[in-house]
Amino acid sequence: TETATMATNGRSSARPGSDHRSRGVQGTVRFRTTFRNTIYDVFRARGWRETESDTDWDVAWVDVGWIRDNMDAMHFDEHQRINHFRNHYELTRKDAMNRNLRRMQRQLMREERHDEARKYDFFPTTYVLPVDYGPFVEEFKQQANAIWIMKPIGKAQGKGAAAAGLSFPSRLLNL
């Protein structure tokens, strides 16, 4: 079984020569990738044809740097698929996702949609340091037996993550 999820931005363009029905070999998928790893090997094993073009492809599997450099200036055809969302970090970075969930919860409360806002109570109390330092210290003092998970912003796969509790260095909290 094979599963892959790719995002489209929902926009299309009328670029001359980009009609995917006349792309040469019927049914051949053209791909663009910045990787030479398993992704590349799987695409080739499926009989897909690599293209070096930044615009004329069916599937693009590219790194975040390519997205940052190219995506805002591009308009995609309806058939094109790419492996990142525009502003994907709003979902993939823990601090940004937390900010967006809180924002949605506050908006629903302002609209007096309290039942729906309560559905956003699933995520843990989160503080971004040093911005939320004061509220974090107060909560830390009140929750003496709590275990906190500290995660550096912009890291993934557990890199730099640590559990903290009563043994947390008090010099960092000025307790």
Backbone as a ProteinNet text record, in pm:
[ID]
protein_1_A
[PRIMARY]
TETATMATNGRSSARPGSDHRSRGVQGTVRFRTTFRNTIYDVFRARGWRETESDTDWDVAWVDVGWIRDNMDAMHFDEHQRINHFRNHYELTRKDAMNRNLRRMQRQLMREERHDEARKYDFFPTTYVLPVDYGPFVEEFKQQANAIWIMKPIGKAQGKGAAAAGLSFPSRLLNL
[TERTIARY]
84.4	0	88.5	47.1	126	40.1	90.8	16.9	106.9	57.3	129.6	27.6	55.7	-33.2	44.2	-10.1	54.7	-48.4	-3.4	-93.6	-90	-203.3	-208.3	-255.7	-224.9	-267.7	-399.2	-459	-590	-591.5	-475.6	-471.6	-428.4	-471.4	-425.8	-382.2	-309.3	-266.5	-289.5	-285.2	-305.5	-173.6	-67.3	62.5	57.8	109.2	114.1	201.7	159.6	238.4	233.2	146.1	144	24.2	-42.2	-157.1	-108.1	-140.2	-86.3	-138.4	-241	-290.8	-201.4	-116.1	-30.5	116.6	149.9	285.4	380.1	347.6	438.3	386.7	462.5	424.7	301.1	191.4	64.8	81.8	41.9	45	177.8	281.3	409.6	404.7	435.4	435.3	573	574.9	700.5	718.7	836.3	859	981.2	978.6	1090.1	1121	1247	1283.8	1420.4	1438.8	1569	1641.4	1582.9	1638.6	1695.1	1795.2	1847	1843.6	1722.9	1704.8	1593.1	1525.2	1418.3	1309.1	1276.1	1173.6	1212.4	1334.5	1384.6	1379	1425.3	1426.8	1286.4	1190	1051.1	992.3	1013.6	962	1018	1148.4	1211.2	1159.2	1143.7	1094.6	952.2	876.3	739.3	735.4	851.6	857.1	831.9	834.9	815.3	941.5	923.3	1034.1	1074.3	1202.5	1252.4	1264.5	1233.4	1252.6	1329.3	1411.9	1487.3	1411.6	1301.1	1224.1	1165	1169.2	1106.9	956.3	904.7	761.5	687.2	754.6	687.5	703	618.1	621.4	480.7	459.9	331.7	339.5	453.1	475.6	609.8	610.9	736.5	751.6	865.7	897.8	1027.4	1014.4	1127.2	1149	1267	1298.6	1237.8	1240.4	1178.4	1244.6	1375.3	1444.2	1389.7	1363.2	1306.2	1167.8	1089	954.8	966.2	1053.3	1070.5	1113.6	1203.3	1256.3	1160.8	1074.4	997.8	846.2	789.9	645.7	562.1	599.4	518	511.9	612.8	616.3	551.6	510.8	460.2	308.5	255.8	114.1	110.5	37.1	36.4	-84.1	-63.4	-174.4	-253.3	-378.6	-465.5	-410.4	-338.9	-288.4	-159.7	-94.2	34	16.2	104.8	102.4	241	242.9	369.7	362.2	475.4	477	471.5	454.2	442.5	325.1	264.9	165.3	238.5	176.3	225.2	212.6	310.9	313.1	296.1	350.2	337.6	383.2	477.4	530.5	424.3	314.6	205.1	141.5	158.6	109.6	221.6	339.8	445.2	533.3	535.6	611	518.7	564.4	480	432.9	521.1	482.2	378.3	394	298.6	164	166.5	40.4	-34.2	36.6	-26.2	-87.9	-14.1	-64.6	-192.3	-194.5	-312.1	-431.2	-407.5	-517.4	-576.5	-489.9	-538.5	-617.9	-565.8	-633.1	-773.1	-784	-914.2	-1008.6	-958.5	-1040.5	-1092	-1005	-1047	-1150.6	-1130.7	-1226.1	-1363.8	-1367.9	-1495.9	-1562.5	-1484.5	-1540.6	-1598.4	-1527	-1578.1	-1709.3	-1721.2	-1843.6	-1951.3	-1922.5	-2014.4	-2051.2	-1955.5	-1971.9	-1897.1	-1943.3	-1873	-1860.1	-1964.9	-1957	-1845.7	-1836.6	-1732.1	-1593.8	-1585.2	-1457.3	-1404.7	-1492.9	-1449.4	-1382.3	-1410.6	-1345.8	-1195.7	-1152.4	-1011.2	-938.1	-994.9	-930.8	-840	-809.2	-732.7	-581.6	-531.5	-386.5	-338.6	-216.4	-167.3	-136.2	-131.3	-87.3	53.6	73.7	199.6	250	378	441.8	560.6	577.4	692.5	786.3	904.5	1001	1101.9	1144	1123.6	997.8	922.2	804.4	706	675.9	577.5	643	759.1	835.4	755.7	697	622	507.3	415.8	306	355.4	465.3	519.6	566.8	640.7	691.8	575.9	471.1	354.2	289.5	270.4	210	301.2	430.5	527	519.8	510	501	371.8	261.9	131.6	122.2	193.1	186.8	317.1	343.8	472.3	501.1	400.1	422	411.7	390.9	373.6	506.4	496.3	612.7	594	694	690.4	777.8	735.8	815.9	868.3	997.9	1060.5	1108.1	1069.8	1109.5	1162.3	1280.2	1332.1	1249.8	1231.2	1158.3	1242.1	1177	1244	1318.8	1305.6	1369.2	1260.5	1300.6	1203.5	1259.4	1172.6	1209.5	1276	1232.3	1282.7	1417.5	1475.6	1606.6	1594.4	1670.6	1671.8	1558.1	1466.3	1353.1	1400.1	1336.8	1371.7	1250	1241.9	1136.6	1190.8	1104.9	1146.1	1036.7	1077.7	983.7	1049.5	1037.3	1094.4	1244.8	1310.5	1456.4	1500.4	1404.8	1436.5	1527	1634.2	1727.2	1658.9	1652.6	1582.1	1648.6	1777.4	1844.5	1782.4	1723.2	1659	1526.3	1463.4	1331.6	1337.3	1452.8	1467.5	1371.7	1355.4	1263.8	1323.6
-117.7	0	123.3	222.9	344.3	464.1	552.6	672.1	792.6	893.1	1019.2	1130.3	1236	1350.7	1470.5	1537.4	1656	1766.4	1888.6	2002.7	2074.6	2131.6	2222.9	2355.2	2459.2	2588.4	2632.6	2550.8	2580.5	2683.1	2733.3	2831.5	2763.8	2817.6	2765	2881.3	2850.2	2954.1	2904.6	2994.7	2958.5	2974.4	2915.2	2923.2	2848.7	2906.7	2835.5	2711.2	2603.6	2481.8	2401.2	2437.4	2364.9	2272.1	2244.7	2154.2	2013.5	1960.5	1831.8	1715.8	1735.9	1627.2	1605.1	1702.2	1687	1688.4	1620.4	1628	1524.9	1465.2	1368.8	1228.3	1146.9	1008.2	1005.5	950.2	945.9	874.4	940.2	878.3	888	940.1	954.5	1076.6	1055.4	1164.4	1228.3	1360	1434.5	1484.3	1461.7	1507.4	1595.9	1680.6	1769.7	1745	1720.9	1701.6	1761	1805.3	1854.6	1747.6	1628.1	1520.1	1408.3	1340.2	1217.4	1111.5	1073.6	977	880.7	826.1	729.9	788.6	915	980.4	969.3	1006.5	1000.1	856.8	761.8	621.2	568.9	605.2	559.7	620.1	748.5	811.6	742.6	716.5	650.1	507.4	434.7	296.2	289.8	395.4	400.2	435.9	463.3	497.8	645.3	726.5	869.3	930.2	1037.9	1101.4	1230.8	1242.4	1361.7	1477.7	1596.3	1717.9	1817.3	1895.8	1998.9	2131.2	2137.5	2260.9	2299	2426.7	2475.1	2493.1	2485	2510.2	2398.4	2320	2220.6	2080.3	2047.5	1918.8	1886.2	1759.8	1716.5	1707.1	1657.1	1641.6	1705.1	1788.2	1844.4	1803.1	1743.6	1705.8	1778.3	1890.5	1982	2018.6	2073.6	2112.3	2248.7	2281.4	2404.7	2527.5	2521.7	2634.6	2665.7	2561.3	2579.8	2643.1	2595	2651.1	2799.6	2833.4	2972.6	3060.9	3010.5	3089.6	3101.6	3002.5	2996.3	3005.7	2956.1	2933.9	3061.3	3169.6	3290.7	3350.6	3325.3	3380.8	3288.9	3169.2	3070.7	3062.2	3024.4	2991.2	2848.4	2761.2	2619.8	2584.5	2490.9	2435.5	2342.2	2317.1	2235	2095.1	2039.9	1902.6	1893.6	2003.9	2000.8	1980.4	1898.8	1869.3	1894.6	1947.2	1979	1934	1899.5	1835.4	1930.7	2058.9	2153.6	2247.7	2291.7	2397.8	2531.1	2631	2767.2	2797.7	2855.6	2884.6	2759.2	2647.7	2519.1	2524.9	2610.8	2619.5	2663.1	2722.8	2759.5	2635.1	2520.2	2393.3	2306.9	2315	2221.1	2269.4	2398	2447.7	2452.9	2397.5	2385.6	2521	2621.4	2753.2	2818.2	2803.8	2863.5	2791.9	2659	2585.1	2622.3	2632.6	2671.8	2811.4	2904.8	3041.1	3039.8	2961.3	2955.6	2890.2	2785.2	2721.1	2815.9	2887.1	2984.9	3096.1	3143.1	3250.5	3205.9	3083.8	3032.3	3019.5	2971.5	2956.8	3093.7	3194.7	3330.4	3386.8	3364.4	3414.7	3352.4	3222.6	3154.7	3206.9	3236.1	3292.1	3431.4	3514.2	3648.5	3639.6	3537.2	3516.8	3444.5	3421.5	3352.9	3212.9	3146.4	3007	2918.9	2922.7	2861	2709.6	2642.4	2496.4	2458.5	2533.1	2504.3	2540.7	2650.5	2692.1	2587.3	2519.1	2415.7	2297.9	2279.9	2172.7	2198.2	2320	2356	2343.4	2270.5	2249.4	2127	2071.7	1947	1966.7	2086.9	2105	2153.4	2117.1	2148.4	2296.5	2337.5	2472.5	2489.5	2595.1	2614	2756.1	2768	2898.6	2904.2	3016.5	3038.6	3131.7	3080	3158.4	3223.5	3343.7	3421.9	3508.5	3512	3598.8	3574.4	3449	3414	3380.9	3435.6	3400.6	3422.5	3539.9	3571.7	3475	3458.7	3362.8	3219.6	3182.1	3047.5	3027.7	3124.1	3111.8	3099.3	3178.8	3170.3	3032.5	2982.2	2849.3	2741.1	2756.4	2659.3	2651.9	2767.5	2771.4	2706.3	2729	2674.3	2524.3	2475	2333.2	2264.1	2259.2	2209.2	2065.5	1983.1	1842.5	1815.3	1919	1900.6	1866.1	1794.4	1768.2	1851.8	1927.3	2014.5	1955.6	1973.6	1931.6	2058.2	2068.5	2184.6	2143.9	2224.4	2195.7	2324	2317.9	2437.6	2469.6	2596.4	2639.4	2605.4	2553.4	2524.6	2392.8	2310	2177.5	2072.7	1953	1846.4	1712.6	1613.6	1475.2	1460	1539.4	1527.4	1593.1	1655.6	1719.5	1836.3	1829.9	1936.7	1931.7	1835.6	1825.8	1768.3	1813.8	1764	1773.3	1682.6	1687.2	1763.2	1840.9	1919.1	1914.8	1925.3	1926.6	1993.7	1934	1992.3	2009.4	1927.8	1937.9	2041.8	2114.3	2218.5	2321.9	2363.6	2458	2588.7	2614.7	2733.3	2862	2857.3	2979	3031	2941	2984.5	3053.4	3019.3	3073.7	3189.2	3214.5	3316.2	3291.5	3165	3130.7	3165.5
0	0	0	-73.1	-87.4	-52.5	29	65.4	48.1	-19.7	-32	-32.9	36.8	39.6	-9.9	-108.4	-159.7	-169	-151.9	-150.9	-284	-319.7	-433.1	-379	-448.8	-398.5	-460.7	-543.1	-598	-709.7	-749	-856.5	-985.4	-1095.4	-1223	-1310.4	-1412.7	-1505	-1646	-1738	-1878	-1952.2	-1901.2	-1966.9	-2098.9	-2205	-2332.3	-2319.9	-2380.9	-2382.5	-2254.3	-2160.4	-2033.4	-2022.9	-2133.9	-2132	-2103.9	-1985.9	-1943.2	-2026	-2107.6	-2191.6	-2312.2	-2345	-2462.6	-2422.6	-2316.8	-2263.9	-2323.7	-2431.2	-2492.4	-2470.7	-2401.8	-2377.4	-2288.5	-2343.5	-2269.7	-2136.4	-2027.2	-1895.7	-1823.7	-1886.9	-1819.4	-1728.4	-1603.7	-1506.6	-1505.1	-1518.8	-1512.6	-1369.7	-1312.9	-1176.2	-1166.8	-1066.5	-1033	-887	-853.8	-714	-686.3	-563.9	-519.7	-439.1	-430.7	-349.3	-436.2	-384.7	-444.4	-334.6	-296.6	-188.4	-226.4	-129.7	-154.7	-243.5	-223.9	-307.1	-454.1	-485.3	-622.1	-674.7	-594.1	-635.9	-664.2	-580.3	-599.2	-726.3	-748.9	-870.8	-995.1	-995.9	-1110.7	-1126.9	-1015.8	-1021.2	-1075.6	-1058.6	-1109.9	-1258.9	-1315.8	-1457.1	-1483.9	-1380.5	-1397.8	-1458.1	-1531.9	-1603	-1532.1	-1501.3	-1432.5	-1530.3	-1482.5	-1560	-1474	-1535.6	-1463	-1461.5	-1532.5	-1541.6	-1405.9	-1374.6	-1251.2	-1265.8	-1389.3	-1409.1	-1481	-1562.7	-1646.4	-1587.4	-1488.7	-1419.4	-1371.8	-1337.6	-1281.9	-1129.9	-1079.6	-936	-902.1	-798	-747.4	-601.5	-570.6	-432.5	-400.9	-334	-318.9	-172.6	-144.9	-7.6	24.6	151.7	200	138.4	116.1	53.6	-84.9	-163.6	-297	-285.8	-190.1	-168.3	-136.3	-43.4	0	-117.5	-202	-312.6	-431.1	-452.2	-576.5	-563.9	-457.4	-454.5	-470.4	-404.8	-411.6	-551.4	-633.1	-768.1	-871.2	-830.1	-925.9	-925.2	-1038.6	-1054.6	-1107.2	-1039	-1074.1	-1159.6	-1251.6	-1327.7	-1236.6	-1272	-1187.6	-1165	-1261.5	-1248	-1166	-1139	-1069.4	-919	-861.3	-718.2	-660.9	-538.1	-472.4	-327.1	-267.6	-135.9	-17.1	-38.1	73.5	49.7	158.5	152.6	150.8	93	109.8	260	320	464.5	548.9	504.6	573.6	718.3	749.5	885.7	986.1	938	1028.2	1089.3	1026.3	1080.5	1136	1078.3	1115.3	1229.6	1256.9	1372.6	1492.7	1603.7	1722.9	1774.1	1774.9	1824.1	1732.9	1602	1508.3	1513.3	1521.5	1530.1	1657.9	1769	1894.7	1883.2	1824.5	1805.3	1721.2	1613.3	1526.7	1595.5	1673.7	1747	1850.9	1923.3	2022.1	1954.1	1842.4	1768.2	1724.7	1674.6	1632.3	1750.6	1862.6	1982.6	2029	2031.9	2071.5	1975.1	1845.8	1746.7	1767.7	1791.4	1815.9	1942.7	2045.1	2168.7	2142.4	2066.2	2032.5	1955.7	1872	1793.9	1874.9	2003.1	2094.8	2046.8	1986.7	1943.5	2043.7	2167.6	2279.8	2266.1	2218.1	2202.1	2104.9	1997	1899.1	1953.4	2028.7	2087.1	2184.2	2255.9	2350.6	2279.7	2153.1	2076.8	2061.1	2088.6	2077.5	2210.3	2304.8	2434.3	2434.9	2321.6	2315.3	2324.7	2303.5	2303.4	2440.4	2476.8	2611.6	2630	2755.5	2788	2732.8	2657.4	2586.3	2607.4	2629.2	2643.5	2549.1	2483.1	2396.6	2472.8	2504	2581.3	2487.7	2516.1	2637	2636.9	2527.6	2517.7	2631.7	2662	2764.9	2898.7	2925.1	3044.5	3173.7	3191.7	3314.2	3339	3243.8	3264	3285.7	3218.3	3237.7	3381.6	3436.4	3573.3	3671.6	3653.3	3742.2	3735	3615.8	3598.5	3656.1	3634.8	3686.2	3838.6	3902.9	4049.5	4098.4	4026.5	4067.7	4042	3945.3	3906.9	3946.6	4075.2	4124.8	4082.9	4066.1	4030.2	3880.4	3803.1	3658.8	3592.1	3483.9	3398.9	3272.8	3240.7	3124.3	3014.8	2892.4	2777.6	2711.8	2702.2	2639.3	2500.9	2401.1	2263.5	2201.3	2144	2077.5	1952.8	1927.6	1808	1685.2	1583.9	1457.8	1453.5	1553.9	1552.7	1532.5	1492.5	1467.1	1513	1515.2	1544.4	1680.5	1777.7	1913.9	1938.9	1838.3	1855.8	1954	2061.6	2160.4	2260.3	2248.2	2340.9	2473.7	2582.2	2715.3	2805.6	2901.7	3003.3	3123.4	3187.3	3303.9	3408.4	3531.9	3643.9	3761.4	3878.9	3999.7	3991	3911.9	3901.7	3798.5	3740.9	3643.2	3709.5	3645.7	3709.4	3748.9	3879.3	3928.4	3883.2	3850.4	3805	3675.5	3595.5	3471.3	3498.7	3609.4	3641.6	3740.3	3797.3	3901.9	4017.4	4058.1	4167.6	4301.8
[MASK]
+++++++++++++++++++++++++++++++++++++++++++++++++++++++++++++++++++++++++++++++++++++++++++++++++++++++++++++++++++++++++++++++++++++++++++++++++++++++++++++++++++++++++++++++

